[in-house]
Amino acid sequence: MTAPINQILLVDDEEKLLQSIAQRMKMMGFVPFTATNGMAAIDIVTKNLIDLAIVDLQMPDMNGLVTITKLKEIKPDLKTILLTGHGNDKVKQATESLNTLYFEKEEMGDFWHFIRKLNTDGNVVVIRPAASPAAAVAPSGIPAANEIEIHSPRHFTKAKHEKSSTVEGPDHPIDYRHLRIVGETSSMQELRKTIGRLAPLDCTVMFSGENGTGKELAARVIHARSARRLQRFLAIDCGDLDNAQFVHQLIGYGKVDLCEAIQSQRGIFAADQVGTLFFDRVEEMPATMQSQLLKTIDTIDRSRAAAGQTGTADIRILVATETDLAQRVELNRFDEVLYDRLIFFNLFIPPLRDRKDDILPLCSYLLRKFSDDFKKPVESIAPEVIDIFSAYPFPGNVRELAHLIERAVIIADGKTIHLKHLPGRFLEEASSVKPPEPGDLLTLAELENRYIIEVLEAAGGNKSRTAEILKISRAALWRKLKLIKANANPPH
């Protein structure tokens, strides 16, 4: 068992955010040190016994990767985490080479879940750096992942070695509360209906749409509503399939392809049965792996037909793409036969800029989620912030909106998110927006009433479901609806 984490260094050039995280660390029993730049961080590590350094990527003069490199020169065994809202494959590869855990800021809920468990009594924290080629291979022949894993003692002997993947199942339960596709536009309502129809069918499904629209979330919802929900969900970024070490982890060493690995329980599939295999950014899949995936789908279909859906290759394939795969087929950059197999059920998730009416319910949902996650009494978003969001094109889609609200909840100093809690670029945007006329503004009561009616309609008139979504009692909802009706029909 590794020594408990106690003293944590936080490095971020955004002072208010830094202090907010430090305050949370104190409440969780850690001793935080703070630095607003790389040089200050180096000075702190030189003079103090730091157990863990959490470093932001984007900083002036010395970015997070350079800072972590310098810190490890001083203390080679220092445990490090990189936080970034600007992640890409090169950053991920760099963090792997530095034996550094990687969290994108839109995943701060997962980050805090990890931090909360670091010093929890009875949990085992395992750091697996690949210090040498020999040390990088576990007895099973699978490379040990450069990651931090957390297990209770009773599960410690069953520790898994998956890397660059998200695995869920009996030992990693799905959090069903957050598996919701939020949105009340006609396109999103139709998406939910289609997912509900496809979930129990065990067929291959492709999700298409821009980055950040929620393709993986939709795949997880299908898995959670299928007969496979108690099995594991394995998400694979196809950009990682150019990495030989990762492919070896996936299918095992030797001359084994994906289909054979699934059938013979090799590689990751040896640890536990995988119920759903999700390939994200399938357009990045190497040609050799495309042929393996086609063979896998064919074998799964034959196995089900011969064995009544209980064959040895019984696994569900879901994929997602950010590009026009048909165009890639025309350019001979994607296998045409595989494309024909994947396109049969193609669910398109529209970008957020094309469904602006979903911004308000998304804001409401995300505000509740992050307020609960961070245990902060942030209850509302100022109308001018909603106006800015409504006019903003959201190139990062729902993921970007989630990151903005999460950040705002963290640094908010009251019950309401204001413009000052948004990044600087939005303050410039606000100065160019014409302020609304006083007569155009709604009161808080009017905003609440409008939202209650919207939720009630979205729930199909089901008052119990409406009360659950609003997190109020059914009696409270009844009183509010009675008041809304009375105000809509005043006595003559």
Contacts in CASP RR format, 6 or more apart in sequence:
PFRMAT RR
TARGET T0000
AUTHOR 0000-0000-0000
METHOD contacts of the structure
MODEL  1
MTAPINQILLVDDEEKLLQSIAQRMKMMGFVPFTATNGMAAIDIVTKNLI
DLAIVDLQMPDMNGLVTITKLKEIKPDLKTILLTGHGNDKVKQATESLNT
LYFEKEEMGDFWHFIRKLNTDGNVVVIRPAASPAAAVAPSGIPAANEIEI
HSPRHFTKAKHEKSSTVEGPDHPIDYRHLRIVGETSSMQELRKTIGRLAP
LDCTVMFSGENGTGKELAARVIHARSARRLQRFLAIDCGDLDNAQFVHQL
IGYGKVDLCEAIQSQRGIFAADQVGTLFFDRVEEMPATMQSQLLKTIDTI
DRSRAAAGQTGTADIRILVATETDLAQRVELNRFDEVLYDRLIFFNLFIP
PLRDRKDDILPLCSYLLRKFSDDFKKPVESIAPEVIDIFSAYPFPGNVRE
LAHLIERAVIIADGKTIHLKHLPGRFLEEASSVKPPEPGDLLTLAELENR
YIIEVLEAAGGNKSRTAEILKISRAALWRKLKLIKANANPPH
1 124 0 8 1.000
1 125 0 8 1.000
2 124 0 8 1.000
2 125 0 8 1.000
2 126 0 8 1.000
2 127 0 8 1.000
3 51 0 8 1.000
4 51 0 8 1.000
4 118 0 8 1.000
4 119 0 8 1.000
4 125 0 8 1.000
5 30 0 8 1.000
5 51 0 8 1.000
5 52 0 8 1.000
5 79 0 8 1.000
5 118 0 8 1.000
5 119 0 8 1.000
5 125 0 8 1.000
6 30 0 8 1.000
6 31 0 8 1.000
6 51 0 8 1.000
6 119 0 8 1.000
7 30 0 8 1.000
7 31 0 8 1.000
7 32 0 8 1.000
7 33 0 8 1.000
7 48 0 8 1.000
7 49 0 8 1.000
7 50 0 8 1.000
7 51 0 8 1.000
7 52 0 8 1.000
8 25 0 8 1.000
8 30 0 8 1.000
8 31 0 8 1.000
8 32 0 8 1.000
8 33 0 8 1.000
8 50 0 8 1.000
8 51 0 8 1.000
8 52 0 8 1.000
8 53 0 8 1.000
8 54 0 8 1.000
9 32 0 8 1.000
9 33 0 8 1.000
9 34 0 8 1.000
9 35 0 8 1.000
9 41 0 8 1.000
9 44 0 8 1.000
9 45 0 8 1.000
9 48 0 8 1.000
9 50 0 8 1.000
9 52 0 8 1.000
9 53 0 8 1.000
9 54 0 8 1.000
10 18 0 8 1.000
10 21 0 8 1.000
10 22 0 8 1.000
10 25 0 8 1.000
10 32 0 8 1.000
10 33 0 8 1.000
10 34 0 8 1.000
10 35 0 8 1.000
10 54 0 8 1.000
11 34 0 8 1.000
11 35 0 8 1.000
11 36 0 8 1.000
11 37 0 8 1.000
11 38 0 8 1.000
11 40 0 8 1.000
11 41 0 8 1.000
11 53 0 8 1.000
11 54 0 8 1.000
11 55 0 8 1.000
11 56 0 8 1.000
11 59 0 8 1.000
11 64 0 8 1.000
11 67 0 8 1.000
12 18 0 8 1.000
12 21 0 8 1.000
12 36 0 8 1.000
12 55 0 8 1.000
12 56 0 8 1.000
12 59 0 8 1.000
12 83 0 8 1.000
13 36 0 8 1.000
13 37 0 8 1.000
13 56 0 8 1.000
13 58 0 8 1.000
13 59 0 8 1.000
13 60 0 8 1.000
14 56 0 8 1.000
15 36 0 8 1.000
16 411 0 8 1.000
17 407 0 8 1.000
17 410 0 8 1.000
17 411 0 8 1.000
18 34 0 8 1.000
18 36 0 8 1.000
19 34 0 8 1.000
20 410 0 8 1.000
20 411 0 8 1.000
21 32 0 8 1.000
21 54 0 8 1.000
21 410 0 8 1.000
22 32 0 8 1.000
22 34 0 8 1.000
24 112 0 8 1.000
24 374 0 8 1.000
25 32 0 8 1.000
25 115 0 8 1.000
26 32 0 8 1.000
28 115 0 8 1.000
28 116 0 8 1.000
28 119 0 8 1.000
29 119 0 8 1.000
30 118 0 8 1.000
30 119 0 8 1.000
33 44 0 8 1.000
33 48 0 8 1.000
33 50 0 8 1.000
35 41 0 8 1.000
35 43 0 8 1.000
35 44 0 8 1.000
37 59 0 8 1.000
37 60 0 8 1.000
37 61 0 8 1.000
37 62 0 8 1.000
38 59 0 8 1.000
38 61 0 8 1.000
38 62 0 8 1.000
38 64 0 8 1.000
38 66 0 8 1.000
38 67 0 8 1.000
38 70 0 8 1.000
39 61 0 8 1.000
39 62 0 8 1.000
41 53 0 8 1.000
41 55 0 8 1.000
41 67 0 8 1.000
41 71 0 8 1.000
42 67 0 8 1.000
42 70 0 8 1.000
42 71 0 8 1.000
42 74 0 8 1.000
44 50 0 8 1.000
45 53 0 8 1.000
45 71 0 8 1.000
45 74 0 8 1.000
45 75 0 8 1.000
45 78 0 8 1.000
46 74 0 8 1.000
50 75 0 8 1.000
50 78 0 8 1.000
51 79 0 8 1.000
52 78 0 8 1.000
52 79 0 8 1.000
52 80 0 8 1.000
52 81 0 8 1.000
52 118 0 8 1.000
53 68 0 8 1.000
53 71 0 8 1.000
53 78 0 8 1.000
53 79 0 8 1.000
53 80 0 8 1.000
53 81 0 8 1.000
54 80 0 8 1.000
54 81 0 8 1.000
54 83 0 8 1.000
55 64 0 8 1.000
55 67 0 8 1.000
55 68 0 8 1.000
55 71 0 8 1.000
55 80 0 8 1.000
55 81 0 8 1.000
55 82 0 8 1.000
55 83 0 8 1.000
56 64 0 8 1.000
56 82 0 8 1.000
56 83 0 8 1.000
56 84 0 8 1.000
57 63 0 8 1.000
57 64 0 8 1.000
57 65 0 8 1.000
57 82 0 8 1.000
57 83 0 8 1.000
57 84 0 8 1.000
57 85 0 8 1.000
57 86 0 8 1.000
57 87 0 8 1.000
57 91 0 8 1.000
58 64 0 8 1.000
58 84 0 8 1.000
58 85 0 8 1.000
58 86 0 8 1.000
59 67 0 8 1.000
62 70 0 8 1.000
64 82 0 8 1.000
65 82 0 8 1.000
65 91 0 8 1.000
65 94 0 8 1.000
65 95 0 8 1.000
65 98 0 8 1.000
68 80 0 8 1.000
68 82 0 8 1.000
68 98 0 8 1.000
68 100 0 8 1.000
69 98 0 8 1.000
71 78 0 8 1.000
71 80 0 8 1.000
72 78 0 8 1.000
72 80 0 8 1.000
72 98 0 8 1.000
79 101 0 8 1.000
79 127 0 8 1.000
79 148 0 8 1.000
80 98 0 8 1.000
80 99 0 8 1.000
80 100 0 8 1.000
80 101 0 8 1.000
81 100 0 8 1.000
81 101 0 8 1.000
81 102 0 8 1.000
81 103 0 8 1.000
81 111 0 8 1.000
82 91 0 8 1.000
82 95 0 8 1.000
82 100 0 8 1.000
82 101 0 8 1.000
82 102 0 8 1.000
82 103 0 8 1.000
83 103 0 8 1.000
83 104 0 8 1.000
83 105 0 8 1.000
83 111 0 8 1.000
84 91 0 8 1.000
84 102 0 8 1.000
84 103 0 8 1.000
84 104 0 8 1.000
84 105 0 8 1.000
85 104 0 8 1.000
85 105 0 8 1.000
85 106 0 8 1.000
85 403 0 8 1.000
87 104 0 8 1.000
89 239 0 8 1.000
91 102 0 8 1.000
92 102 0 8 1.000
92 164 0 8 1.000
93 243 0 8 1.000
95 101 0 8 1.000
95 102 0 8 1.000
96 146 0 8 1.000
99 129 0 8 1.000
99 130 0 8 1.000
99 146 0 8 1.000
101 147 0 8 1.000
101 148 0 8 1.000
103 110 0 8 1.000
103 111 0 8 1.000
103 114 0 8 1.000
105 403 0 8 1.000
105 406 0 8 1.000
105 407 0 8 1.000
106 399 0 8 1.000
106 400 0 8 1.000
106 402 0 8 1.000
106 403 0 8 1.000
106 406 0 8 1.000
108 370 0 8 1.000
108 373 0 8 1.000
108 406 0 8 1.000
108 410 0 8 1.000
109 370 0 8 1.000
109 373 0 8 1.000
109 406 0 8 1.000
112 373 0 8 1.000
112 374 0 8 1.000
114 148 0 8 1.000
114 150 0 8 1.000
117 123 0 8 1.000
117 125 0 8 1.000
117 150 0 8 1.000
118 125 0 8 1.000
118 150 0 8 1.000
122 152 0 8 1.000
122 153 0 8 1.000
123 150 0 8 1.000
123 151 0 8 1.000
123 152 0 8 1.000
124 150 0 8 1.000
124 151 0 8 1.000
124 152 0 8 1.000
124 153 0 8 1.000
124 156 0 8 1.000
125 148 0 8 1.000
125 149 0 8 1.000
125 150 0 8 1.000
126 148 0 8 1.000
126 149 0 8 1.000
126 150 0 8 1.000
126 151 0 8 1.000
126 159 0 8 1.000
127 148 0 8 1.000
128 144 0 8 1.000
128 145 0 8 1.000
128 146 0 8 1.000
128 147 0 8 1.000
128 148 0 8 1.000
128 149 0 8 1.000
129 146 0 8 1.000
130 136 0 8 1.000
130 143 0 8 1.000
130 144 0 8 1.000
130 146 0 8 1.000
135 144 0 8 1.000
136 143 0 8 1.000
136 144 0 8 1.000
136 245 0 8 1.000
137 143 0 8 1.000
137 144 0 8 1.000
138 144 0 8 1.000
138 161 0 8 1.000
140 161 0 8 1.000
140 270 0 8 1.000
141 252 0 8 1.000
141 253 0 8 1.000
142 161 0 8 1.000
142 248 0 8 1.000
142 249 0 8 1.000
142 252 0 8 1.000
142 253 0 8 1.000
142 267 0 8 1.000
142 268 0 8 1.000
142 270 0 8 1.000
143 161 0 8 1.000
143 163 0 8 1.000
143 245 0 8 1.000
143 248 0 8 1.000
143 249 0 8 1.000
144 161 0 8 1.000
145 161 0 8 1.000
145 162 0 8 1.000
145 163 0 8 1.000
145 249 0 8 1.000
146 163 0 8 1.000
147 163 0 8 1.000
149 159 0 8 1.000
149 160 0 8 1.000
151 158 0 8 1.000
151 159 0 8 1.000
155 171 0 8 1.000
158 171 0 8 1.000
160 167 0 8 1.000
160 171 0 8 1.000
160 271 0 8 1.000
160 272 0 8 1.000
161 249 0 8 1.000
161 268 0 8 1.000
161 271 0 8 1.000
162 234 0 8 1.000
162 249 0 8 1.000
162 268 0 8 1.000
162 271 0 8 1.000
163 246 0 8 1.000
163 249 0 8 1.000
164 236 0 8 1.000
164 237 0 8 1.000
164 240 0 8 1.000
164 243 0 8 1.000
164 246 0 8 1.000
165 234 0 8 1.000
165 235 0 8 1.000
165 236 0 8 1.000
165 268 0 8 1.000
166 233 0 8 1.000
166 234 0 8 1.000
166 235 0 8 1.000
167 232 0 8 1.000
167 233 0 8 1.000
167 234 0 8 1.000
167 274 0 8 1.000
168 174 0 8 1.000
168 232 0 8 1.000
168 233 0 8 1.000
169 230 0 8 1.000
169 231 0 8 1.000
169 232 0 8 1.000
169 233 0 8 1.000
169 272 0 8 1.000
170 230 0 8 1.000
171 272 0 8 1.000
172 232 0 8 1.000
174 220 0 8 1.000
174 223 0 8 1.000
174 224 0 8 1.000
174 229 0 8 1.000
174 233 0 8 1.000
176 224 0 8 1.000
178 369 0 8 1.000
179 217 0 8 1.000
179 220 0 8 1.000
179 221 0 8 1.000
179 224 0 8 1.000
180 221 0 8 1.000
180 365 0 8 1.000
181 188 0 8 1.000
181 191 0 8 1.000
181 192 0 8 1.000
181 195 0 8 1.000
181 214 0 8 1.000
181 217 0 8 1.000
181 218 0 8 1.000
181 221 0 8 1.000
182 188 0 8 1.000
182 358 0 8 1.000
182 361 0 8 1.000
182 362 0 8 1.000
182 365 0 8 1.000
183 189 0 8 1.000
183 355 0 8 1.000
183 358 0 8 1.000
183 361 0 8 1.000
183 362 0 8 1.000
183 458 0 8 1.000
184 357 0 8 1.000
184 358 0 8 1.000
184 361 0 8 1.000
184 454 0 8 1.000
184 457 0 8 1.000
184 458 0 8 1.000
185 355 0 8 1.000
185 357 0 8 1.000
185 358 0 8 1.000
187 350 0 8 1.000
187 354 0 8 1.000
187 355 0 8 1.000
188 355 0 8 1.000
188 358 0 8 1.000
191 218 0 8 1.000
191 347 0 8 1.000
191 349 0 8 1.000
194 347 0 8 1.000
195 218 0 8 1.000
195 221 0 8 1.000
195 222 0 8 1.000
195 225 0 8 1.000
195 347 0 8 1.000
196 222 0 8 1.000
196 225 0 8 1.000
198 205 0 8 1.000
198 222 0 8 1.000
198 345 0 8 1.000
198 347 0 8 1.000
199 221 0 8 1.000
199 222 0 8 1.000
199 225 0 8 1.000
199 226 0 8 1.000
200 225 0 8 1.000
200 226 0 8 1.000
200 227 0 8 1.000
202 226 0 8 1.000
202 227 0 8 1.000
202 228 0 8 1.000
202 304 0 8 1.000
202 309 0 8 1.000
202 316 0 8 1.000
203 316 0 8 1.000
203 344 0 8 1.000
203 345 0 8 1.000
204 297 0 8 1.000
204 316 0 8 1.000
204 317 0 8 1.000
204 318 0 8 1.000
204 319 0 8 1.000
204 341 0 8 1.000
204 342 0 8 1.000
204 344 0 8 1.000
204 345 0 8 1.000
205 219 0 8 1.000
205 222 0 8 1.000
205 318 0 8 1.000
205 319 0 8 1.000
205 345 0 8 1.000
205 347 0 8 1.000
206 282 0 8 1.000
206 318 0 8 1.000
206 319 0 8 1.000
206 320 0 8 1.000
206 321 0 8 1.000
206 342 0 8 1.000
206 343 0 8 1.000
206 345 0 8 1.000
206 346 0 8 1.000
206 347 0 8 1.000
207 214 0 8 1.000
207 215 0 8 1.000
207 218 0 8 1.000
207 219 0 8 1.000
207 318 0 8 1.000
207 319 0 8 1.000
207 320 0 8 1.000
207 321 0 8 1.000
207 346 0 8 1.000
207 347 0 8 1.000
207 348 0 8 1.000
207 349 0 8 1.000
208 215 0 8 1.000
208 320 0 8 1.000
208 321 0 8 1.000
208 322 0 8 1.000
208 325 0 8 1.000
208 346 0 8 1.000
208 347 0 8 1.000
208 348 0 8 1.000
208 349 0 8 1.000
209 215 0 8 1.000
209 320 0 8 1.000
209 321 0 8 1.000
209 322 0 8 1.000
209 348 0 8 1.000
209 349 0 8 1.000
209 350 0 8 1.000
209 351 0 8 1.000
210 322 0 8 1.000
210 351 0 8 1.000
210 396 0 8 1.000
210 397 0 8 1.000
211 322 0 8 1.000
211 396 0 8 1.000
211 397 0 8 1.000
211 399 0 8 1.000
212 396 0 8 1.000
212 397 0 8 1.000
212 398 0 8 1.000
212 399 0 8 1.000
212 400 0 8 1.000
213 349 0 8 1.000
213 350 0 8 1.000
213 351 0 8 1.000
213 352 0 8 1.000
213 397 0 8 1.000
213 398 0 8 1.000
213 399 0 8 1.000
214 349 0 8 1.000
214 397 0 8 1.000
214 398 0 8 1.000
214 399 0 8 1.000
215 280 0 8 1.000
215 320 0 8 1.000
215 349 0 8 1.000
216 235 0 8 1.000
216 278 0 8 1.000
216 280 0 8 1.000
216 320 0 8 1.000
218 347 0 8 1.000
218 349 0 8 1.000
219 233 0 8 1.000
219 235 0 8 1.000
219 276 0 8 1.000
219 278 0 8 1.000
219 318 0 8 1.000
219 320 0 8 1.000
220 233 0 8 1.000
220 278 0 8 1.000
222 276 0 8 1.000
222 318 0 8 1.000
223 229 0 8 1.000
223 233 0 8 1.000
223 275 0 8 1.000
223 276 0 8 1.000
223 278 0 8 1.000
223 316 0 8 1.000
223 318 0 8 1.000
226 276 0 8 1.000
226 316 0 8 1.000
228 275 0 8 1.000
228 276 0 8 1.000
228 316 0 8 1.000
231 273 0 8 1.000
231 274 0 8 1.000
231 275 0 8 1.000
231 276 0 8 1.000
232 272 0 8 1.000
232 273 0 8 1.000
232 274 0 8 1.000
232 275 0 8 1.000
232 276 0 8 1.000
233 274 0 8 1.000
233 275 0 8 1.000
233 276 0 8 1.000
233 278 0 8 1.000
234 268 0 8 1.000
234 274 0 8 1.000
234 275 0 8 1.000
234 276 0 8 1.000
234 277 0 8 1.000
234 278 0 8 1.000
235 278 0 8 1.000
235 280 0 8 1.000
236 250 0 8 1.000
236 277 0 8 1.000
236 278 0 8 1.000
236 279 0 8 1.000
236 280 0 8 1.000
237 280 0 8 1.000
237 281 0 8 1.000
237 284 0 8 1.000
238 279 0 8 1.000
238 280 0 8 1.000
238 281 0 8 1.000
238 282 0 8 1.000
238 283 0 8 1.000
238 284 0 8 1.000
238 285 0 8 1.000
238 289 0 8 1.000
239 281 0 8 1.000
239 284 0 8 1.000
239 285 0 8 1.000
240 246 0 8 1.000
241 247 0 8 1.000
241 250 0 8 1.000
241 284 0 8 1.000
241 285 0 8 1.000
241 286 0 8 1.000
241 289 0 8 1.000
242 286 0 8 1.000
247 289 0 8 1.000
248 267 0 8 1.000
249 267 0 8 1.000
249 268 0 8 1.000
250 258 0 8 1.000
250 261 0 8 1.000
250 267 0 8 1.000
250 268 0 8 1.000
251 257 0 8 1.000
251 258 0 8 1.000
251 260 0 8 1.000
251 261 0 8 1.000
251 266 0 8 1.000
251 267 0 8 1.000
252 261 0 8 1.000
252 266 0 8 1.000
252 267 0 8 1.000
256 264 0 8 1.000
256 266 0 8 1.000
257 292 0 8 1.000
257 295 0 8 1.000
258 289 0 8 1.000
258 292 0 8 1.000
258 293 0 8 1.000
258 295 0 8 1.000
258 296 0 8 1.000
259 292 0 8 1.000
259 295 0 8 1.000
259 296 0 8 1.000
259 299 0 8 1.000
259 313 0 8 1.000
260 266 0 8 1.000
261 267 0 8 1.000
261 268 0 8 1.000
261 269 0 8 1.000
262 269 0 8 1.000
262 274 0 8 1.000
262 296 0 8 1.000
262 313 0 8 1.000
262 315 0 8 1.000
263 299 0 8 1.000
263 312 0 8 1.000
263 313 0 8 1.000
268 274 0 8 1.000
274 315 0 8 1.000
275 314 0 8 1.000
275 315 0 8 1.000
275 316 0 8 1.000
276 315 0 8 1.000
276 316 0 8 1.000
276 317 0 8 1.000
276 318 0 8 1.000
277 315 0 8 1.000
277 316 0 8 1.000
277 317 0 8 1.000
277 318 0 8 1.000
278 318 0 8 1.000
278 319 0 8 1.000
278 320 0 8 1.000
279 285 0 8 1.000
279 293 0 8 1.000
279 317 0 8 1.000
279 318 0 8 1.000
279 319 0 8 1.000
279 320 0 8 1.000
280 319 0 8 1.000
280 320 0 8 1.000
281 320 0 8 1.000
281 321 0 8 1.000
281 322 0 8 1.000
282 319 0 8 1.000
282 320 0 8 1.000
282 321 0 8 1.000
282 325 0 8 1.000
282 342 0 8 1.000
283 321 0 8 1.000
283 322 0 8 1.000
283 323 0 8 1.000
283 325 0 8 1.000
283 328 0 8 1.000
283 334 0 8 1.000
285 293 0 8 1.000
287 335 0 8 1.000
290 334 0 8 1.000
290 335 0 8 1.000
290 338 0 8 1.000
291 335 0 8 1.000
291 338 0 8 1.000
293 317 0 8 1.000
293 338 0 8 1.000
294 335 0 8 1.000
294 337 0 8 1.000
294 338 0 8 1.000
294 341 0 8 1.000
296 313 0 8 1.000
296 317 0 8 1.000
297 317 0 8 1.000
297 338 0 8 1.000
297 341 0 8 1.000
299 313 0 8 1.000
300 313 0 8 1.000
300 314 0 8 1.000
300 315 0 8 1.000
300 317 0 8 1.000
303 311 0 8 1.000
303 312 0 8 1.000
303 313 0 8 1.000
303 314 0 8 1.000
304 310 0 8 1.000
304 311 0 8 1.000
304 314 0 8 1.000
307 314 0 8 1.000
319 342 0 8 1.000
325 334 0 8 1.000
325 339 0 8 1.000
325 342 0 8 1.000
325 343 0 8 1.000
326 339 0 8 1.000
326 343 0 8 1.000
328 334 0 8 1.000
329 335 0 8 1.000
329 336 0 8 1.000
329 339 0 8 1.000
351 394 0 8 1.000
351 397 0 8 1.000
352 358 0 8 1.000
352 359 0 8 1.000
352 362 0 8 1.000
352 394 0 8 1.000
352 396 0 8 1.000
352 397 0 8 1.000
352 398 0 8 1.000
352 401 0 8 1.000
353 393 0 8 1.000
353 394 0 8 1.000
356 390 0 8 1.000
359 386 0 8 1.000
359 389 0 8 1.000
359 390 0 8 1.000
359 401 0 8 1.000
360 386 0 8 1.000
360 451 0 8 1.000
360 454 0 8 1.000
361 454 0 8 1.000
361 455 0 8 1.000
361 458 0 8 1.000
362 398 0 8 1.000
362 401 0 8 1.000
363 381 0 8 1.000
363 386 0 8 1.000
363 389 0 8 1.000
363 401 0 8 1.000
363 405 0 8 1.000
364 451 0 8 1.000
366 401 0 8 1.000
366 402 0 8 1.000
366 405 0 8 1.000
366 406 0 8 1.000
367 378 0 8 1.000
367 379 0 8 1.000
367 380 0 8 1.000
367 381 0 8 1.000
367 405 0 8 1.000
367 409 0 8 1.000
367 417 0 8 1.000
368 471 0 8 1.000
370 376 0 8 1.000
370 378 0 8 1.000
370 405 0 8 1.000
370 406 0 8 1.000
370 409 0 8 1.000
370 410 0 8 1.000
371 377 0 8 1.000
371 378 0 8 1.000
371 379 0 8 1.000
371 409 0 8 1.000
374 409 0 8 1.000
374 410 0 8 1.000
376 409 0 8 1.000
376 410 0 8 1.000
376 412 0 8 1.000
377 414 0 8 1.000
377 415 0 8 1.000
378 408 0 8 1.000
378 409 0 8 1.000
378 412 0 8 1.000
378 414 0 8 1.000
378 415 0 8 1.000
378 416 0 8 1.000
378 417 0 8 1.000
379 415 0 8 1.000
379 416 0 8 1.000
380 415 0 8 1.000
380 416 0 8 1.000
380 417 0 8 1.000
380 444 0 8 1.000
381 405 0 8 1.000
381 416 0 8 1.000
381 417 0 8 1.000
382 416 0 8 1.000
382 417 0 8 1.000
382 418 0 8 1.000
382 419 0 8 1.000
383 436 0 8 1.000
383 441 0 8 1.000
383 442 0 8 1.000
383 447 0 8 1.000
384 418 0 8 1.000
384 419 0 8 1.000
384 430 0 8 1.000
384 433 0 8 1.000
384 435 0 8 1.000
385 417 0 8 1.000
385 418 0 8 1.000
385 419 0 8 1.000
385 421 0 8 1.000
385 422 0 8 1.000
387 433 0 8 1.000
387 436 0 8 1.000
388 419 0 8 1.000
388 422 0 8 1.000
388 426 0 8 1.000
388 429 0 8 1.000
388 430 0 8 1.000
388 433 0 8 1.000
389 401 0 8 1.000
389 404 0 8 1.000
391 429 0 8 1.000
391 433 0 8 1.000
392 426 0 8 1.000
392 429 0 8 1.000
394 400 0 8 1.000
394 401 0 8 1.000
404 422 0 8 1.000
404 423 0 8 1.000
405 417 0 8 1.000
407 421 0 8 1.000
407 423 0 8 1.000
408 417 0 8 1.000
408 421 0 8 1.000
408 422 0 8 1.000
409 417 0 8 1.000
411 421 0 8 1.000
412 421 0 8 1.000
419 426 0 8 1.000
419 427 0 8 1.000
419 430 0 8 1.000
420 427 0 8 1.000
442 450 0 8 1.000
448 480 0 8 1.000
449 480 0 8 1.000
449 484 0 8 1.000
449 487 0 8 1.000
452 466 0 8 1.000
452 470 0 8 1.000
452 477 0 8 1.000
452 480 0 8 1.000
452 481 0 8 1.000
452 484 0 8 1.000
453 484 0 8 1.000
455 466 0 8 1.000
455 469 0 8 1.000
455 470 0 8 1.000
456 463 0 8 1.000
456 466 0 8 1.000
456 481 0 8 1.000
459 465 0 8 1.000
459 466 0 8 1.000
459 469 0 8 1.000
463 474 0 8 1.000
463 477 0 8 1.000
463 478 0 8 1.000
463 481 0 8 1.000
464 474 0 8 1.000
466 477 0 8 1.000
467 473 0 8 1.000
467 474 0 8 1.000
467 476 0 8 1.000
467 477 0 8 1.000
470 477 0 8 1.000
472 480 0 8 1.000
END
